[in-house]
Amino acid sequence: MILGVVGTGIANILFFKLIQISSPVFATSVTYLIPVVAFFWGLLDHEMLTSIQFFGAFIILIGVYLSAKK
């Protein structure tokens, strides 16, 4: 529990510093890279992805596109 709280706290502090140093757009793009990194870690761990997971990721990306569209 301590590791989770401390790790999350440090990650949030670093994220807010990133926003202060750069722009919110850059910080958001870093946030979108987290699932990509997680995907490749899963490949290295030989995890299997099913078609329903790809469908769910597609729906999420559609939602992100619609929410960012002006």
Secondary structure as the mmCIF struct_conf table of DSSP 4:
data_model
#
loop_
_struct_conf.conf_type_id
_struct_conf.id
_struct_conf.beg_label_comp_id
_struct_conf.beg_label_asym_id
_struct_conf.beg_label_seq_id
_struct_conf.end_label_comp_id
_struct_conf.end_label_asym_id
_struct_conf.end_label_seq_id
HELX_RH_AL_P HELX_RH_AL_P1 ILE A 2 ILE A 21
BEND BEND1 SER A 22 SER A 22
HELX_RH_AL_P HELX_RH_AL_P2 PRO A 24 LEU A 44
TURN_TY1_P TURN_TY1_P1 ASP A 45 HIS A 46
HELX_RH_AL_P HELX_RH_AL_P3 SER A 51 ALA A 68
#
